[in-house]
Amino acid sequence: MRPVYLDNNATTRTDPAVVEAMLPFFSEHFGNASSTHAFGEHVGEALKTARKQLQALLGAAFDHEIIYTSGGTEADSTAILSALETQEGRDEIVTSTVEHPAILTLVAHLEKTRGIKVHLIGVDNHGRLDVDAYARALSAKTAVASVMWANNETGTLFPVAELAEQAKAVGALFHTDAVQAVGKVAIDLKSTAIDMLSLSGHKLHGPKGIGALYVKKGVKFRPLIRGGHQERGRRGGTENVPGIIGLGAAADLALQHMDDERTRVKALRDRLEQGILQQVSNTLLNGDGENRLPNTANIAFEYLDGEAVLHNLNKAGVAASTGSACTSGSTEPSHVLRAMNLPSTALHGALRLSLSRENTGEDVDRVLEALPEIVTRLRAMSPAWLAREGADGAPAASHV
Ligand SMILES: *Cc1c(COP(=O)(O)O)cnc(C)c1O
């Protein structure tokens, strides 16, 4: 049977049309864009087109607001470190407890090695940011506030446009890790106060190893990687030409499929989610039910280990995740679900199902056929389940 891929928040399949757009830029148009001969010229033109394609997806006012990077992680590091250098006299960072490790590991390091004060703003049990605490943490000492556009584990969307306005009001820069949002929700940067935004190719059916940092025109910037004059001196090193071309093609396709993502993919996700919640008792939906990415479902099965569910799903030909790919493999519950204060009975039992435009109704059917039986079988072997409250006779309370 064809395997079902429901781990699109970890990475997406590079769209074959993207690969096709990239291929000529390996052995045919291999020139260096900086060269003044014909080989380089053709590449330079193609890069300009790709930049325009990404600009369109972001709704950026100018194409030179885009700086290509090696991915989302480099874009995040570049943004934070640049802000600390350019915002003189300001040495505090405001961010959230549910950011990706690309932000959290960096700010922890800065706190430890440079004495930067980091305000980690918490979330409620639906994963929504404590906006009052965010406002209180902002001050004349804030260099940068960085809050993700969409959470990779629960899909919860954050009100980044408002958060950016608040940061601006105290003279701080605002950065958003929009790696999970770009390509899935409409973005129009020219109409927001967002100063910097990170994105990554492989999360939107583009290639791995390419990403970008958007830096609004007029925002002071210091490069992370110095070298040649590439990217207007803001990121040294010969351009990843096939990657940039691929990201442009992926951006173009994402724009074309945006309505499909909002309607068909969302309908598939909703049917999958409702089917699981209805067929399996003692399940919790994690994240903001309303303000959420259209493709992500995060469901916790009480008294179970998500890794065991994942393993059995994998045997049934379904690929999913328990949360962030960077933390799976360890038995620690995810920092996101911990921050949301999930009941201890559910903390270890989370399953993330993340769809894409490539999924079909048949994929949803396959999961709905396999999953209830897996949960029943595993629970029958779980001492915690058998000893739970209400086990003798009365049906256990549903938390849904
Ligand atoms: C995947 C991801 C990243 C890292 O992007 P890479 O291109 O893999 O470095 C950063 N932030 C979020 C929210 C992500 O989902």
PDBQT file of the ligand as one rigid body, heavy atoms in Angstrom, charges set to zero:
ROOT
HETATM    1  C1  LIG A 501      11.651  23.945  10.432  1.00  0.00    +0.000 C 
HETATM    2  C2  LIG A 501      11.601  25.182  11.252  1.00  0.00    +0.000 A 
HETATM    3  C3  LIG A 501      12.735  25.985  11.413  1.00  0.00    +0.000 A 
HETATM    4  C4  LIG A 501      14.087  25.601  10.877  1.00  0.00    +0.000 C 
HETATM    5  O1  LIG A 501      14.186  25.735   9.486  1.00  0.00    +0.000 OA
HETATM    6  P1  LIG A 501      15.409  25.026   8.718  1.00  0.00    +0.000 P 
HETATM    7  O2  LIG A 501      15.288  25.499   7.309  1.00  0.00    +0.000 OA
HETATM    8  O3  LIG A 501      15.186  23.569   8.845  1.00  0.00    +0.000 OA
HETATM    9  O4  LIG A 501      16.656  25.507   9.357  1.00  0.00    +0.000 OA
HETATM   10  C5  LIG A 501      12.614  27.137  12.159  1.00  0.00    +0.000 A 
HETATM   11  N1  LIG A 501      11.438  27.498  12.695  1.00  0.00    +0.000 NA
HETATM   12  C6  LIG A 501      10.323  26.765  12.550  1.00  0.00    +0.000 A 
HETATM   13  C7  LIG A 501       9.041  27.232  13.155  1.00  0.00    +0.000 C 
HETATM   14  C8  LIG A 501      10.360  25.580  11.825  1.00  0.00    +0.000 A 
HETATM   15  O5  LIG A 501       9.260  24.840  11.698  1.00  0.00    +0.000 OA
ENDROOT
TORSDOF 0
